[in-house]
Amino acid sequence: MIAESHLSFHTFPARGFVTADIYTCKEYIDTNAVLVELRGVFKFERCETHLVKRGRNYPTENIYDVKAL
């Protein structure tokens, strides 16, 4: 589903509630495919989504020599 960055889940079992934060540095992620997968796993009755485009100024090239750090 995701090859880089992170997935974070916060679960509240007593309330039957879960939140998920999915972050990727990729230019594109198939949000519909992710939602279908999460609905299958968590069996949501209701779902609220918010898409935030972050990192729009992510550099296309390395600006530091990682070996020197």
Phi and psi in radians as a Rosetta constraint file:
Dihedral C 1 N 2 CA 2 C 2 CIRCULARHARMONIC -2.479 0.35
Dihedral N 2 CA 2 C 2 N 3 CIRCULARHARMONIC 2.316 0.35
Dihedral C 2 N 3 CA 3 C 3 CIRCULARHARMONIC -1.778 0.35
Dihedral N 3 CA 3 C 3 N 4 CIRCULARHARMONIC -0.192 0.35
Dihedral C 3 N 4 CA 4 C 4 CIRCULARHARMONIC -2.660 0.35
Dihedral N 4 CA 4 C 4 N 5 CIRCULARHARMONIC 2.957 0.35
Dihedral C 4 N 5 CA 5 C 5 CIRCULARHARMONIC 1.292 0.35
Dihedral N 5 CA 5 C 5 N 6 CIRCULARHARMONIC -2.343 0.35
Dihedral C 5 N 6 CA 6 C 6 CIRCULARHARMONIC -2.647 0.35
Dihedral N 6 CA 6 C 6 N 7 CIRCULARHARMONIC 2.784 0.35
Dihedral C 6 N 7 CA 7 C 7 CIRCULARHARMONIC -2.144 0.35
Dihedral N 7 CA 7 C 7 N 8 CIRCULARHARMONIC 2.400 0.35
Dihedral C 7 N 8 CA 8 C 8 CIRCULARHARMONIC -2.379 0.35
Dihedral N 8 CA 8 C 8 N 9 CIRCULARHARMONIC 2.239 0.35
Dihedral C 8 N 9 CA 9 C 9 CIRCULARHARMONIC -2.096 0.35
Dihedral N 9 CA 9 C 9 N 10 CIRCULARHARMONIC 2.373 0.35
Dihedral C 9 N 10 CA 10 C 10 CIRCULARHARMONIC -2.087 0.35
Dihedral N 10 CA 10 C 10 N 11 CIRCULARHARMONIC 2.047 0.35
Dihedral C 10 N 11 CA 11 C 11 CIRCULARHARMONIC -1.959 0.35
Dihedral N 11 CA 11 C 11 N 12 CIRCULARHARMONIC 2.524 0.35
Dihedral C 11 N 12 CA 12 C 12 CIRCULARHARMONIC -2.293 0.35
Dihedral N 12 CA 12 C 12 N 13 CIRCULARHARMONIC 1.344 0.35
Dihedral C 12 N 13 CA 13 C 13 CIRCULARHARMONIC -0.991 0.35
Dihedral N 13 CA 13 C 13 N 14 CIRCULARHARMONIC -0.682 0.35
Dihedral C 13 N 14 CA 14 C 14 CIRCULARHARMONIC -1.125 0.35
Dihedral N 14 CA 14 C 14 N 15 CIRCULARHARMONIC -0.398 0.35
Dihedral C 14 N 15 CA 15 C 15 CIRCULARHARMONIC -1.843 0.35
Dihedral N 15 CA 15 C 15 N 16 CIRCULARHARMONIC -0.057 0.35
Dihedral C 15 N 16 CA 16 C 16 CIRCULARHARMONIC 1.098 0.35
Dihedral N 16 CA 16 C 16 N 17 CIRCULARHARMONIC 0.752 0.35
Dihedral C 16 N 17 CA 17 C 17 CIRCULARHARMONIC -2.302 0.35
Dihedral N 17 CA 17 C 17 N 18 CIRCULARHARMONIC 2.441 0.35
Dihedral C 17 N 18 CA 18 C 18 CIRCULARHARMONIC -2.483 0.35
Dihedral N 18 CA 18 C 18 N 19 CIRCULARHARMONIC 2.496 0.35
Dihedral C 18 N 19 CA 19 C 19 CIRCULARHARMONIC -2.103 0.35
Dihedral N 19 CA 19 C 19 N 20 CIRCULARHARMONIC 2.589 0.35
Dihedral C 19 N 20 CA 20 C 20 CIRCULARHARMONIC -2.307 0.35
Dihedral N 20 CA 20 C 20 N 21 CIRCULARHARMONIC 2.361 0.35
Dihedral C 20 N 21 CA 21 C 21 CIRCULARHARMONIC -2.041 0.35
Dihedral N 21 CA 21 C 21 N 22 CIRCULARHARMONIC 2.111 0.35
Dihedral C 21 N 22 CA 22 C 22 CIRCULARHARMONIC -2.111 0.35
Dihedral N 22 CA 22 C 22 N 23 CIRCULARHARMONIC 2.032 0.35
Dihedral C 22 N 23 CA 23 C 23 CIRCULARHARMONIC -2.096 0.35
Dihedral N 23 CA 23 C 23 N 24 CIRCULARHARMONIC 2.323 0.35
Dihedral C 23 N 24 CA 24 C 24 CIRCULARHARMONIC -2.439 0.35
Dihedral N 24 CA 24 C 24 N 25 CIRCULARHARMONIC 2.575 0.35
Dihedral C 24 N 25 CA 25 C 25 CIRCULARHARMONIC -1.507 0.35
Dihedral N 25 CA 25 C 25 N 26 CIRCULARHARMONIC -0.116 0.35
Dihedral C 25 N 26 CA 26 C 26 CIRCULARHARMONIC -1.141 0.35
Dihedral N 26 CA 26 C 26 N 27 CIRCULARHARMONIC 2.692 0.35
Dihedral C 26 N 27 CA 27 C 27 CIRCULARHARMONIC -1.171 0.35
Dihedral N 27 CA 27 C 27 N 28 CIRCULARHARMONIC -0.536 0.35
Dihedral C 27 N 28 CA 28 C 28 CIRCULARHARMONIC -2.497 0.35
Dihedral N 28 CA 28 C 28 N 29 CIRCULARHARMONIC 2.425 0.35
Dihedral C 28 N 29 CA 29 C 29 CIRCULARHARMONIC -2.373 0.35
Dihedral N 29 CA 29 C 29 N 30 CIRCULARHARMONIC 2.420 0.35
Dihedral C 29 N 30 CA 30 C 30 CIRCULARHARMONIC -1.351 0.35
Dihedral N 30 CA 30 C 30 N 31 CIRCULARHARMONIC 1.559 0.35
Dihedral C 30 N 31 CA 31 C 31 CIRCULARHARMONIC -1.099 0.35
Dihedral N 31 CA 31 C 31 N 32 CIRCULARHARMONIC -0.560 0.35
Dihedral C 31 N 32 CA 32 C 32 CIRCULARHARMONIC -1.156 0.35
Dihedral N 32 CA 32 C 32 N 33 CIRCULARHARMONIC -0.718 0.35
Dihedral C 32 N 33 CA 33 C 33 CIRCULARHARMONIC -1.131 0.35
Dihedral N 33 CA 33 C 33 N 34 CIRCULARHARMONIC -0.698 0.35
Dihedral C 33 N 34 CA 34 C 34 CIRCULARHARMONIC -1.104 0.35
Dihedral N 34 CA 34 C 34 N 35 CIRCULARHARMONIC -0.793 0.35
Dihedral C 34 N 35 CA 35 C 35 CIRCULARHARMONIC -1.099 0.35
Dihedral N 35 CA 35 C 35 N 36 CIRCULARHARMONIC -0.730 0.35
Dihedral C 35 N 36 CA 36 C 36 CIRCULARHARMONIC -1.047 0.35
Dihedral N 36 CA 36 C 36 N 37 CIRCULARHARMONIC -0.787 0.35
Dihedral C 36 N 37 CA 37 C 37 CIRCULARHARMONIC -1.092 0.35
Dihedral N 37 CA 37 C 37 N 38 CIRCULARHARMONIC -0.812 0.35
Dihedral C 37 N 38 CA 38 C 38 CIRCULARHARMONIC -1.150 0.35
Dihedral N 38 CA 38 C 38 N 39 CIRCULARHARMONIC -0.676 0.35
Dihedral C 38 N 39 CA 39 C 39 CIRCULARHARMONIC -1.079 0.35
Dihedral N 39 CA 39 C 39 N 40 CIRCULARHARMONIC -0.667 0.35
Dihedral C 39 N 40 CA 40 C 40 CIRCULARHARMONIC -1.162 0.35
Dihedral N 40 CA 40 C 40 N 41 CIRCULARHARMONIC -0.658 0.35
Dihedral C 40 N 41 CA 41 C 41 CIRCULARHARMONIC -1.331 0.35
Dihedral N 41 CA 41 C 41 N 42 CIRCULARHARMONIC -0.835 0.35
Dihedral C 41 N 42 CA 42 C 42 CIRCULARHARMONIC -1.634 0.35
Dihedral N 42 CA 42 C 42 N 43 CIRCULARHARMONIC -0.182 0.35
Dihedral C 42 N 43 CA 43 C 43 CIRCULARHARMONIC 0.958 0.35
Dihedral N 43 CA 43 C 43 N 44 CIRCULARHARMONIC 0.871 0.35
Dihedral C 43 N 44 CA 44 C 44 CIRCULARHARMONIC -1.019 0.35
Dihedral N 44 CA 44 C 44 N 45 CIRCULARHARMONIC 2.415 0.35
Dihedral C 44 N 45 CA 45 C 45 CIRCULARHARMONIC -1.569 0.35
Dihedral N 45 CA 45 C 45 N 46 CIRCULARHARMONIC -0.628 0.35
Dihedral C 45 N 46 CA 46 C 46 CIRCULARHARMONIC -2.334 0.35
Dihedral N 46 CA 46 C 46 N 47 CIRCULARHARMONIC 2.647 0.35
Dihedral C 46 N 47 CA 47 C 47 CIRCULARHARMONIC -2.525 0.35
Dihedral N 47 CA 47 C 47 N 48 CIRCULARHARMONIC 2.327 0.35
Dihedral C 47 N 48 CA 48 C 48 CIRCULARHARMONIC -2.116 0.35
Dihedral N 48 CA 48 C 48 N 49 CIRCULARHARMONIC 2.267 0.35
Dihedral C 48 N 49 CA 49 C 49 CIRCULARHARMONIC -2.179 0.35
Dihedral N 49 CA 49 C 49 N 50 CIRCULARHARMONIC 2.606 0.35
Dihedral C 49 N 50 CA 50 C 50 CIRCULARHARMONIC -2.406 0.35
Dihedral N 50 CA 50 C 50 N 51 CIRCULARHARMONIC 2.151 0.35
Dihedral C 50 N 51 CA 51 C 51 CIRCULARHARMONIC -1.836 0.35
Dihedral N 51 CA 51 C 51 N 52 CIRCULARHARMONIC 2.121 0.35
Dihedral C 51 N 52 CA 52 C 52 CIRCULARHARMONIC -2.067 0.35
Dihedral N 52 CA 52 C 52 N 53 CIRCULARHARMONIC 2.099 0.35
Dihedral C 52 N 53 CA 53 C 53 CIRCULARHARMONIC -1.461 0.35
Dihedral N 53 CA 53 C 53 N 54 CIRCULARHARMONIC 1.916 0.35
Dihedral C 53 N 54 CA 54 C 54 CIRCULARHARMONIC -1.972 0.35
Dihedral N 54 CA 54 C 54 N 55 CIRCULARHARMONIC 2.846 0.35
Dihedral C 54 N 55 CA 55 C 55 CIRCULARHARMONIC 1.158 0.35
Dihedral N 55 CA 55 C 55 N 56 CIRCULARHARMONIC 0.541 0.35
Dihedral C 55 N 56 CA 56 C 56 CIRCULARHARMONIC -1.147 0.35
Dihedral N 56 CA 56 C 56 N 57 CIRCULARHARMONIC -0.306 0.35
Dihedral C 56 N 57 CA 57 C 57 CIRCULARHARMONIC -1.833 0.35
Dihedral N 57 CA 57 C 57 N 58 CIRCULARHARMONIC 0.403 0.35
Dihedral C 57 N 58 CA 58 C 58 CIRCULARHARMONIC -1.027 0.35
Dihedral N 58 CA 58 C 58 N 59 CIRCULARHARMONIC 2.212 0.35
Dihedral C 58 N 59 CA 59 C 59 CIRCULARHARMONIC -1.078 0.35
Dihedral N 59 CA 59 C 59 N 60 CIRCULARHARMONIC 2.527 0.35
Dihedral C 59 N 60 CA 60 C 60 CIRCULARHARMONIC -1.489 0.35
Dihedral N 60 CA 60 C 60 N 61 CIRCULARHARMONIC -0.251 0.35
Dihedral C 60 N 61 CA 61 C 61 CIRCULARHARMONIC -2.372 0.35
Dihedral N 61 CA 61 C 61 N 62 CIRCULARHARMONIC 2.711 0.35
Dihedral C 61 N 62 CA 62 C 62 CIRCULARHARMONIC -1.148 0.35
Dihedral N 62 CA 62 C 62 N 63 CIRCULARHARMONIC 2.436 0.35
Dihedral C 62 N 63 CA 63 C 63 CIRCULARHARMONIC -1.920 0.35
Dihedral N 63 CA 63 C 63 N 64 CIRCULARHARMONIC -0.129 0.35
Dihedral C 63 N 64 CA 64 C 64 CIRCULARHARMONIC -2.218 0.35
Dihedral N 64 CA 64 C 64 N 65 CIRCULARHARMONIC 2.613 0.35
Dihedral C 64 N 65 CA 65 C 65 CIRCULARHARMONIC -1.451 0.35
Dihedral N 65 CA 65 C 65 N 66 CIRCULARHARMONIC 1.865 0.35
Dihedral C 65 N 66 CA 66 C 66 CIRCULARHARMONIC -1.077 0.35
Dihedral N 66 CA 66 C 66 N 67 CIRCULARHARMONIC -0.584 0.35
Dihedral C 66 N 67 CA 67 C 67 CIRCULARHARMONIC -1.126 0.35
Dihedral N 67 CA 67 C 67 N 68 CIRCULARHARMONIC -0.521 0.35
Dihedral C 67 N 68 CA 68 C 68 CIRCULARHARMONIC -1.356 0.35
Dihedral N 68 CA 68 C 68 N 69 CIRCULARHARMONIC -0.343 0.35
